[in-house]
Amino acid sequence: MSSEIRPLGRPGDLGWVVMAHGEAYAAQFGWGRDFEALVARIAADHDPETGGAWIAEADGERAGCVFCVPGDEEGTAKLRVLLVLPHARGHGLGARLVDRCVEWARASGYERVSLWTNDVLTSARRVYEAAGFVLVDQEPHDLFGKDLVGQTWVLRL
């Protein structure tokens, strides 16, 4: 499989981010409209002047993405909407996307990168742990129509 990580920006990229998340998470976890709407808000709020976003391509087709945006706290960037489609997993695309986000945050002068995920996303959590993120908080929720445990992870740069 040939692959590349490129900046988000081609026509259809934002729509693909929303569609791919909606379809992948519905198929794998049964998450519904509320999750897809959250991803749509994140995509709509993306400002290329203040945040970075990348698309992973595998064999010339979109296969993953990640955004890195200013966080809620001073000095904190936030990793958002990491996804690698099931057919492209196992080739290091998730790690490369996370690395790109961390590199961007470091170059932009951030002191740390935070992210919020759910405990059922075991593959993503392994990528975060391998990149040096540390679990700092977790709390049960049912935001996407399922009983889940939301987790906050932080990487000090």
C-alpha positions as CSV (number, residue, x, y, z in Angstrom):
1,M,0.0,0.0,0.0
2,S,1.4,3.4,-0.9
3,S,0.4,6.2,1.4
4,E,0.9,9.9,2.1
5,I,-0.2,12.5,4.6
6,R,-1.2,15.8,3.0
7,P,-2.7,19.0,4.3
8,L,-6.5,19.1,4.2
9,G,-7.7,21.5,1.6
10,R,-8.9,19.8,-1.5
11,P,-12.5,20.1,-2.6
12,G,-14.5,17.5,-0.7
13,D,-12.1,17.0,2.2
14,L,-14.3,18.5,4.9
15,G,-17.3,16.6,3.7
16,W,-15.3,13.4,3.6
17,V,-14.2,13.9,7.2
18,V,-17.8,14.1,8.3
19,M,-19.1,11.3,6.1
20,A,-16.2,8.9,6.9
21,H,-16.6,9.4,10.7
22,G,-20.4,8.9,10.5
23,E,-20.2,5.8,8.4
24,A,-17.2,4.2,10.2
25,Y,-18.4,4.8,13.8
26,A,-22.0,3.7,13.0
27,A,-20.7,0.5,11.5
28,Q,-18.2,-0.3,14.2
29,F,-19.9,1.0,17.3
30,G,-23.5,1.9,16.5
31,W,-23.0,5.6,17.1
32,G,-25.6,7.8,15.4
33,R,-26.5,11.2,14.3
34,D,-25.2,13.0,17.5
35,F,-21.7,11.8,16.8
36,E,-21.8,12.7,13.2
37,A,-23.2,16.2,14.1
38,L,-20.3,16.7,16.5
39,V,-17.8,15.9,13.8
40,A,-19.6,18.2,11.4
41,R,-19.3,21.1,13.9
42,I,-15.6,20.4,14.3
43,A,-15.1,20.4,10.6
44,A,-17.2,23.5,10.1
45,D,-15.2,25.4,12.8
46,H,-11.8,24.5,11.3
47,D,-9.9,27.6,10.6
48,P,-6.7,27.0,8.6
49,E,-5.3,30.3,10.0
50,T,-5.2,28.9,13.5
51,G,-5.2,25.1,13.2
52,G,-3.7,22.3,11.2
53,A,-5.6,19.5,9.5
54,W,-4.3,16.5,7.4
55,I,-5.7,13.8,5.3
56,A,-4.1,10.4,5.0
57,E,-4.3,8.8,1.6
58,A,-3.8,5.1,0.9
59,D,-3.3,4.1,-2.8
60,G,-4.6,7.5,-3.8
61,E,-7.8,7.4,-1.8
62,R,-8.7,9.3,1.4
63,A,-8.2,6.8,4.3
64,G,-7.8,9.0,7.4
65,C,-7.6,12.4,9.0
66,V,-6.7,14.4,12.0
67,F,-7.1,18.1,13.1
68,C,-5.0,20.1,15.5
69,V,-6.6,23.2,16.8
70,P,-6.1,25.8,19.6
71,G,-7.3,24.3,22.9
72,D,-9.4,25.8,25.6
73,E,-6.4,26.5,27.9
74,E,-3.5,28.8,27.1
75,G,-0.6,26.9,25.7
76,T,-2.7,23.8,24.8
77,A,-3.4,22.5,21.3
78,K,-6.2,20.0,20.9
79,L,-6.0,16.9,18.7
80,R,-9.4,16.3,17.1
81,V,-11.2,13.8,14.8
82,L,-8.4,11.2,14.3
83,L,-9.6,8.5,12.0
84,V,-8.1,5.7,9.9
85,L,-10.6,3.7,8.0
86,P,-10.7,0.0,8.8
87,H,-9.2,-1.1,5.4
88,A,-6.2,1.1,5.9
89,R,-5.4,0.2,9.5
90,G,-2.2,-1.6,10.5
91,H,0.1,0.4,8.2
92,G,1.1,3.2,10.6
93,L,-1.2,5.9,9.3
94,G,-2.7,6.7,12.7
95,A,0.8,7.2,14.2
96,R,1.8,9.3,11.3
97,L,-1.3,11.5,11.6
98,V,-0.7,11.9,15.3
99,D,3.0,12.7,14.7
100,R,2.0,15.4,12.2
101,C,-0.4,17.0,14.7
102,V,2.3,17.0,17.5
103,E,4.9,18.4,15.1
104,W,2.5,21.2,14.1
105,A,1.7,22.0,17.8
106,R,5.4,22.0,18.8
107,A,6.3,24.3,15.8
108,S,3.4,26.6,16.7
109,G,4.7,27.1,20.2
110,Y,2.2,25.0,22.2
111,E,3.3,23.5,25.5
112,R,1.0,20.5,25.4
113,V,-1.5,18.7,23.2
114,S,-4.7,17.4,24.7
115,L,-7.4,15.1,23.3
116,W,-10.7,13.6,24.3
117,T,-11.6,10.1,23.2
118,N,-13.6,7.1,24.4
119,D,-12.3,4.0,26.0
120,V,-13.8,1.7,23.3
121,L,-11.4,3.2,20.7
122,T,-8.6,0.8,21.7
123,S,-6.5,1.2,18.5
124,A,-6.5,5.0,18.8
125,R,-5.6,4.8,22.5
126,R,-2.6,2.6,21.6
127,V,-1.4,5.2,19.1
128,Y,-1.8,8.0,21.7
129,E,0.1,6.0,24.3
130,A,2.9,5.2,21.9
131,A,3.2,8.9,21.1
132,G,3.6,9.7,24.8
133,F,0.1,10.9,25.7
134,V,-0.9,10.2,29.4
135,L,-4.5,9.6,30.6
136,V,-5.4,12.4,33.0
137,D,-9.2,12.0,33.4
138,Q,-12.1,9.8,32.5
139,E,-15.8,10.0,33.0
140,P,-18.9,7.9,32.0
141,H,-21.3,9.5,29.4
142,D,-24.0,8.5,26.9
143,L,-23.5,11.3,24.4
144,F,-23.7,9.0,21.3
145,G,-26.6,6.8,22.4
146,K,-24.3,4.3,24.1
147,D,-22.9,3.9,27.6
148,L,-19.2,5.1,27.1
149,V,-16.3,6.3,29.2
150,G,-14.8,9.5,27.8
151,Q,-11.1,10.0,28.4
152,T,-8.9,13.0,28.4
153,W,-5.2,12.5,27.4
154,V,-2.4,15.0,27.5
155,L,1.1,15.1,25.9
156,R,3.6,17.7,27.3
157,L,5.8,19.0,24.5
